[in-house]
């Protein structure tokens, strides 16, 4: 690509940022004024954070846009500097945005966890994209993202609303344990089956059978045992590794 910072890229990134800012601000208002659980507003942010860039950038479908995606990844991590306490305490608008994903049970590690998870997630996505491009598998890059984005995005609200069978997970930088539910994990598994099933045309019969048997269960187990708030890099890594092995060796 001759130019990285062209007008289309700038317009695209600007529209993404505006959409995400408005979402977080409105969700923050719901938390503050309507007592909506942060667990729910955080997941709304979660869906928009992953799916707006996927369907606007199309970075996974076009290898020539990979350098733009890498630049977007840098900005995605760098933007969290605006949420540090000295800034958000002085800018009410940002403080409201922060409330949309600041779960009480995550304090004081909220920002630390979300920054490290985002950086680690992109640290998996970028080399995976290069590897999948080399083997002409870019059309499968979206599979782990969809399983994570939909499955993990729905797992927490489903677990909160319907979860009866609980188990505990650990977290980074703390000895505190966090509750997950088998009902929430089941959502990840069913999402995996649905996503793999929707891509059946891209597999041989043997590859499809193995993918259906392995990927949903593997990502469900990885999500269940991942550190609290650190699901994305572990699920991405397991998803891309398993898909690569299936597509290359079967």
C-alpha positions as MATLAB code, in Angstrom:
seq = 'XXXXXXXXXXXXXXXXXXXXXXXXXXXXXXXXXXXXXXXXXXXXXXXXXXXXXXXXXXXXXXXXXXXXXXXXXXXXXXXXXXXXXXXXXXXXXXXXXXXXXXXXXXXXXXXXXXXXXXXXXXXXXXXXXXXXXXXXXXXXXXXXXXXXXXXXXXXXXXXXXXXXXXXXXXXXXXXXXXXXXXXXXXXXXXXXXXXXXXXXXXXXXXXXXXXXXXXXXXXXXXXXXXXXXXXXXXXXXXXXXXXXXXXXXX';
ca = [
       0.000    0.000    0.000;
       1.480    3.331   -1.079;
      -0.048    5.440    1.629;
      -1.064    4.311    5.082;
      -2.782    7.472    6.223;
      -5.165    8.118    3.340;
      -8.478    9.953    3.648;
     -10.570    6.772    3.631;
      -8.621    5.275    6.508;
      -8.850    8.482    8.549;
     -12.595    8.745    7.925;
     -13.083    5.092    8.794;
     -11.143    5.312   12.051;
     -12.890    8.540   13.011;
     -16.343    7.031   12.536;
     -15.341    4.000   14.619;
     -14.036    6.178   17.434;
     -17.135    8.392   17.444;
     -19.451    5.368   17.582;
     -17.523    3.811   20.456;
     -17.305    7.099   22.398;
     -21.044    7.678   22.108;
     -21.762    4.096   23.140;
     -19.584    4.311   26.241;
     -20.952    7.695   27.235;
     -24.589    6.639   26.881;
     -23.910    3.381   28.710;
     -22.143    5.323   31.451;
     -25.237    7.475   31.867;
     -27.347    4.315   32.199;
     -25.059    3.087   34.978;
     -25.064    6.403   36.839;
     -28.685    7.484   36.448;
     -30.630    4.257   35.802;
     -28.635    1.835   37.971;
     -28.061   -0.501   35.033;
     -25.509   -3.183   35.920;
     -22.032   -2.457   34.566;
     -21.875   -6.142   33.639;
     -24.469   -5.407   30.945;
     -23.211   -2.043   29.693;
     -19.672   -3.416   29.533;
     -20.863   -6.167   27.201;
     -22.624   -3.675   24.937;
     -19.282   -1.887   24.645;
     -17.688   -5.289   24.058;
     -19.903   -6.065   21.056;
     -19.394   -2.670   19.463;
     -15.646   -2.677   20.116;
     -15.188   -5.859   18.103;
     -17.900   -5.770   15.474;
     -17.809   -2.140   14.343;
     -14.146   -2.387   13.241;
     -14.671   -5.839   11.677;
     -17.449   -4.726    9.386;
     -16.101   -1.275    8.636;
     -12.386   -1.953    8.229;
     -12.637   -5.343    6.532;
      -9.042   -5.718    7.643;
      -9.266   -9.494    7.919;
     -10.479   -9.982    4.367;
      -7.850   -7.956    2.512;
      -4.140   -8.529    2.974;
      -3.402   -5.094    1.518;
      -5.166   -3.545    4.532;
      -3.052   -5.389    7.074;
      -0.719   -2.449    7.713;
      -3.764   -0.280    8.389;
      -5.076   -2.867   10.813;
      -1.744   -2.862   12.644;
      -1.929    0.909   12.930;
      -5.498    0.635   14.179;
      -4.349   -1.879   16.803;
      -1.811    0.635   18.098;
      -4.475    3.312   18.414;
      -6.859    0.842   20.092;
      -4.361    0.309   22.898;
      -3.052    3.882   23.064;
      -6.530    5.370   23.544;
      -6.739    3.971   27.070;
      -4.333    6.647   28.262;
      -7.325    9.002   28.331;
      -8.924    6.846   31.039;
      -6.153    7.141   33.604;
      -7.350    8.622   36.872;
      -5.724   12.081   36.615;
      -7.411   12.656   33.251;
     -10.828   11.138   33.906;
     -11.139   12.971   37.224;
     -10.670   16.271   35.391;
     -12.865   15.489   32.382;
     -16.446   14.580   33.388;
     -17.272   13.237   29.916;
     -14.452   10.680   30.128;
     -15.382    9.826   33.712;
     -18.885    8.917   32.542;
     -17.431    6.778   29.752;
     -15.214    4.980   32.236;
     -18.209    4.116   34.401;
     -19.650    2.097   31.507;
     -16.994   -0.620   31.934;
     -15.688   -0.090   35.482;
     -17.132   -3.115   37.299;
     -16.962   -2.666   41.083;
     -15.513   -6.151   41.496;
     -12.643   -5.279   39.136;
     -11.424   -2.241   41.063;
      -8.647   -1.152   41.350;
      -7.462   -3.254   38.395;
     -10.127   -2.289   35.829;
      -7.889   -0.263   33.545;
      -4.844   -2.475   34.053;
      -6.756   -5.573   32.991;
      -8.493   -4.056   29.997;
      -5.281   -2.498   28.642;
      -3.219   -5.663   29.009;
      -5.999   -7.820   27.566;
      -6.398   -5.551   24.549;
      -2.655   -5.412   23.901;
      -2.275   -9.185   24.295;
      -5.264   -9.780   22.022;
      -3.732   -7.762   19.218;
      -0.371   -9.418   19.886;
      -2.068  -12.679   18.916;
      -4.178  -11.288   16.073;
      -1.345   -9.607   14.175;
       0.983  -12.625   13.746;
      -2.027  -14.888   13.226;
      -3.124  -12.623   10.390;
       0.317  -12.824    8.797;
       0.364  -16.621    9.124;
      -3.152  -17.094    7.793;
      -2.424  -14.742    4.883;
       0.622  -16.788    3.938;
      -1.478  -19.954    3.760;
      -4.465  -18.268    2.091;
      -6.647  -18.713    5.180;
      -7.620  -15.110    5.884;
     -11.268  -15.982    5.302;
     -11.155  -17.995    8.563;
      -9.617  -15.232   10.697;
     -13.014  -14.022   11.815;
     -14.043  -17.383   13.337;
     -12.318  -17.061   16.751;
     -13.289  -13.390   16.864;
     -16.958  -14.233   16.379;
     -16.840  -17.028   18.951;
     -15.191  -14.706   21.437;
     -17.239  -11.643   20.537;
     -20.633  -13.375   20.655;
     -19.969  -16.231   23.063;
     -17.975  -14.389   25.690;
     -20.113  -11.299   25.193;
     -23.276  -13.205   26.098;
     -21.749  -15.552   28.673;
     -21.653  -13.017   31.510;
     -25.195  -11.597   31.164;
     -26.606  -15.108   30.682;
     -24.666  -16.310   33.714;
     -25.896  -13.387   35.816;
     -29.517  -13.885   34.774;
     -29.770  -17.662   34.558;
     -26.598  -19.063   36.106;
     -27.168  -21.656   38.821;
     -24.026  -23.772   38.560;
     -21.072  -21.657   39.590;
     -17.332  -22.152   39.544;
     -14.404  -19.857   40.244;
     -11.651  -18.368   38.105;
      -8.522  -16.473   39.054;
      -7.246  -13.097   37.884;
      -3.916  -11.450   37.203;
      -2.285   -9.187   39.788;
      -4.602  -10.323   42.593;
      -5.423  -13.379   44.705;
      -9.153  -12.685   44.531;
     -11.283  -15.286   42.740;
     -14.203  -14.539   40.413;
     -17.411  -16.430   39.710;
     -18.286  -17.971   36.367;
     -21.177  -20.286   35.536;
     -21.655  -23.444   33.505;
     -24.639  -21.765   31.854;
     -22.378  -18.969   30.632;
     -19.809  -21.472   29.406;
     -22.560  -23.314   27.534;
     -23.232  -20.098   25.599;
     -19.605  -20.071   24.422;
     -19.892  -23.708   23.323;
     -23.154  -23.200   21.415;
     -21.764  -20.071   19.794;
     -18.730  -22.063   18.664;
     -20.950  -24.690   17.057;
     -23.002  -22.028   15.308;
     -20.010  -20.076   14.013;
     -18.136  -23.147   12.753;
     -21.351  -24.430   11.182;
     -21.867  -21.166    9.298;
     -18.424  -21.573    7.685;
     -18.920  -25.176    6.547;
     -18.357  -24.280    2.893;
     -14.742  -23.397    3.652;
     -13.868  -26.853    5.002;
     -13.540  -30.297    3.510;
     -15.920  -32.821    5.122;
     -13.105  -34.158    7.322;
     -11.920  -30.679    8.291;
     -15.459  -29.619    9.116;
     -16.091  -32.657   11.306;
     -12.866  -32.156   13.235;
     -13.443  -28.408   13.556;
     -16.930  -28.968   14.945;
     -15.625  -31.546   17.397;
     -12.549  -29.617   18.546;
     -12.861  -25.835   18.233;
     -16.090  -25.119   20.188;
     -15.112  -27.382   23.089;
     -11.526  -26.133   23.129;
     -12.508  -22.466   23.225;
     -15.140  -23.154   25.875;
     -12.522  -24.752   28.113;
     -10.017  -21.979   27.404;
     -12.609  -19.329   28.271;
     -13.498  -21.182   31.456;
      -9.914  -21.387   32.703;
      -8.614  -18.045   31.400;
      -7.782  -15.317   33.917;
     -10.662  -12.992   34.693;
     -11.061  -10.342   31.906;
      -8.254  -12.000   29.932;
     -10.363  -14.224   27.677;
      -9.591  -12.665   24.306;
      -5.856  -13.405   23.891;
      -6.179  -16.964   25.177;
      -9.251  -17.731   23.068;
      -7.698  -16.145   19.983;
      -4.490  -18.132   20.433;
      -6.291  -21.452   20.927;
      -8.709  -20.733   18.090;
      -6.111  -19.808   15.504;
      -3.751  -22.593   16.509;
      -6.456  -25.248   16.249;
      -7.862  -23.895   12.980;
      -4.411  -23.691   11.440;
      -3.655  -27.270   12.385;
      -6.968  -28.479   10.972;
      -6.646  -26.594    7.685;
      -2.974  -27.360    7.034;
      -2.635  -30.923    8.254;
      -6.010  -32.490    7.405;
];
